[in-house]
């Protein structure tokens, strides 16, 4: 696996198992190349997402998106190792780390390739909640092949292979989703103040549910706010009538 970066990217897309099975003497140079591919691909994807708001949000999202791609490898792999070690001997940390890098790099390449499609959609200026759902769907689309590649690259877990693979994908998917929630905003509201991070509240799944409702015109907790604004407006109007000649 001593070819160019472009040939490595092509192999990641066509036959990721070949990258994982590269000779041990090539792995010390392979790991930083996979990491570089991940950082670049994720940064491109993040910049496109940040372009929905524009301005400083573009570099903010480009800086944070690679962290989102790194989170499953850094946080989820120990649990995956334990899951696959139920019926077999535990996989080595070297093999596990390389499998994580291969899956992560493949997802980042797919994200960069999908960026023009997402940019085209965001250029149509959809509402904020629709943009959030588009980001979530895009991440699921590009992350699933990477997560599946990682899980399938690990040793067979005896009779529980299917269960271990599904469990690994679920663990890494949840870690990725919640990491994205912690690192938000990626798609900033057009009227909100731009910040690098927002305070942690609730969780990603309740937020996506609220965004799905809002994209369909069902705004949670909106009616009480409307009534409050209406009451305040009526009170102000009555006060003005009292002081008017």
C-alpha positions in Angstrom: 0.0 0.0 0.0 2.8 2.4 -1.0 0.9 4.1 -3.8 -0.3 7.7 -3.9 -3.0 9.2 -1.8 -5.4 9.0 -4.7 -4.8 5.3 -5.1 -5.4 4.8 -1.4 -8.7 6.6 -1.7 -9.7 4.5 -4.6 -8.9 1.3 -2.6 -10.8 2.6 0.4 -13.9 2.9 -1.8 -13.4 -0.2 -3.8 -11.9 -2.7 -1.4 -11.4 -1.4 2.1 -10.4 -4.9 3.3 -7.2 -4.6 1.2 -6.2 -1.6 3.2 -6.8 -3.3 6.4 -4.8 -6.4 5.3 -1.8 -4.3 4.3 1.6 -5.7 5.4 2.7 -4.7 9.0 5.7 -2.8 7.7 3.4 -0.5 5.7 1.0 0.3 8.6 3.2 3.0 10.4 3.0 5.1 7.3 -0.6 4.1 6.4 -2.1 5.3 9.7 -1.2 9.0 9.3 -2.3 9.0 5.6 -5.7 7.6 6.7 -5.9 10.3 9.4 -5.1 13.0 6.9 -7.7 11.8 4.5 -10.3 11.8 7.3 -9.4 15.3 8.4 -9.5 16.7 4.9 -12.7 15.0 3.8 -14.5 15.9 7.0 -13.4 19.5 6.9 -14.7 19.9 3.3 -18.0 18.4 4.4 -18.1 20.7 7.5 -17.4 23.8 5.4 -20.3 23.0 3.1 -22.6 22.5 6.1 -21.5 25.8 7.6 -22.2 27.6 4.3 -25.9 27.4 5.2 -25.3 30.3 7.6 -22.1 31.6 6.0 -19.5 33.9 7.5 -17.5 32.6 10.5 -19.7 29.5 10.7 -17.9 28.1 7.7 -14.5 27.7 9.4 -16.3 26.8 12.7 -18.1 23.8 11.1 -14.9 22.8 9.1 -12.9 22.6 12.4 -15.6 20.7 14.3 -16.6 18.2 11.7 -13.3 16.2 11.8 -13.9 15.8 15.6 -17.3 14.3 14.9 -15.6 11.7 12.6 -12.9 10.9 15.2 -15.4 10.5 18.1 -16.5 6.9 17.2 -12.9 5.7 17.0 -11.8 7.4 20.2 -14.9 6.6 22.3 -16.7 3.6 20.8 -14.0 1.1 19.9 -13.4 -0.3 23.4 -17.0 -1.3 23.6 -16.9 -2.8 20.1 -13.8 -4.8 21.1 -15.6 -6.2 24.1 -18.6 -7.1 22.0 -16.6 -9.0 19.5 -14.6 -10.7 22.2 -17.6 -12.6 23.7 -17.1 -15.7 21.6 -13.5 -15.2 20.4 -10.2 -14.0 21.6 -10.1 -10.2 22.0 -8.9 -8.5 18.8 -5.6 -6.7 19.1 -5.6 -3.0 19.7 -3.4 -2.5 16.6 -6.0 -4.3 14.4 -8.8 -2.5 16.0 -7.2 0.9 15.6 -6.4 0.3 11.9 -10.0 -0.9 11.4 -11.3 2.3 13.0 -9.1 4.4 10.8 -10.1 2.6 7.6 -13.8 2.9 8.4 -13.5 6.5 9.4 -11.4 7.5 6.3 -13.9 5.8 4.0 -16.8 7.7 5.6 -14.9 11.0 5.2 -14.2 10.3 1.6 -17.9 9.6 1.0 -18.8 12.8 2.9 -16.5 14.9 0.7 -18.0 13.2 -2.4 -21.5 13.9 -1.3 -20.8 17.5 -0.3 -21.8 19.0 -3.7 -25.3 17.4 -3.4 -25.7 18.8 0.1 -24.4 22.2 -1.0 -26.9 22.3 -3.8 -29.8 21.5 -1.4 -28.7 24.1 1.1 -28.3 26.7 -1.6 -32.1 26.5 -2.1 -32.3 28.1 1.4 -34.5 25.5 3.1 -35.8 26.4 6.5 -33.6 25.7 9.5 -35.3 22.5 10.6 -35.2 21.0 7.1 -31.5 21.9 6.9 -30.9 20.1 10.2 -32.7 17.0 8.9 -30.7 17.1 5.7 -27.5 17.2 7.7 -28.6 14.2 9.8 -29.6 12.2 6.8 -26.3 13.0 5.0 -24.3 11.9 8.0 -26.2 8.6 8.2 -25.8 8.0 4.5 -22.0 8.4 4.6 -21.3 7.0 8.1 -23.1 3.7 7.7 -20.7 2.3 5.0 -17.8 3.3 7.2 -19.2 1.9 10.4 -20.2 -1.3 8.6 -16.7 -1.6 7.1 -15.2 -1.3 10.6 -17.5 -4.0 12.0 -17.0 -6.4 9.2 -13.2 -6.0 9.4 -13.1 -7.4 12.9 -12.8 -11.1 13.5 -15.8 -13.3 13.3 -17.6 -13.6 16.7 -18.6 -17.2 16.4 -22.3 -17.9 16.4 -23.0 -14.3 17.4 -21.4 -12.6 14.4 -24.6 -11.0 13.1 -25.5 -9.7 16.6 -22.0 -8.4 17.2 -21.9 -6.6 13.9 -25.3 -5.0 14.4 -24.4 -4.1 18.0 -21.1 -2.5 16.9 -22.8 -0.4 14.2 -25.4 0.7 16.7 -22.8 1.6 19.4 -20.7 3.6 16.9 -23.8 5.3 15.4 -25.1 6.4 18.8 -21.7 7.8 19.7 -21.5 9.7 16.5 -25.0 11.1 16.8 -24.5 12.3 20.4 -21.0 13.7 19.6 -22.6 15.8 16.9 -25.1 17.1 19.4 -22.3 18.0 21.8 -20.3 19.8 19.1 -23.3 21.7 17.6 -24.1 24.0 16.0 -23.0 22.9 12.5 -26.1 24.4 10.8 -26.6 27.7 12.6 -30.0 29.4 12.8 -30.0 32.4 10.4 -31.1 34.8 13.2 -29.1 33.3 16.1 -25.7 34.5 17.4 -22.9 32.4 16.0 -21.0 30.5 18.7 -18.4 27.7 18.4 -20.3 25.5 20.9 -23.7 25.7 22.5 -24.7 24.6 26.0 -25.5 20.9 26.3 -29.2 20.3 26.8 -31.5 17.3 26.2 -30.1 14.9 23.6 -29.8 14.4 19.9 -32.8 12.2 19.5 -35.3 14.6 21.1 -33.8 17.4 19.1 -34.2 15.5 15.8 -37.8 14.7 16.8 -38.5 18.4 17.4 -36.9 19.3 14.1 -39.0 16.7 12.3 -42.2 18.1 13.9 -41.2 21.7 13.1 -40.4 20.9 9.5 -44.0 19.7 9.2 -45.4 22.8 10.8 -45.9 21.3 14.3 -44.0 23.5 16.7 -43.6 22.2 20.2 -44.3 24.7 23.0 -45.1 27.3 20.4 -48.8 27.9 21.2 -48.2 29.0 24.8 -45.6 31.4 23.5 -48.0 32.8 21.0 -50.6 33.3 23.6 -48.1 35.0 25.8 -47.0 37.4 23.1 -50.6 38.1 22.1 -51.5 38.9 25.8 -48.5 41.2 26.1 -49.5 43.0 22.9 -53.1 43.5 24.1 -51.9 44.8 27.5 -49.6 47.4 25.8 -52.4 48.5 23.4 -54.8 48.9 26.4 -52.2 51.0 28.2 -51.7 53.3 25.2 -55.4 53.8 24.9 -55.6 54.9 28.6 -52.9 57.6 28.2 -54.1 58.8 24.8 -56.2 62.0 24.8 
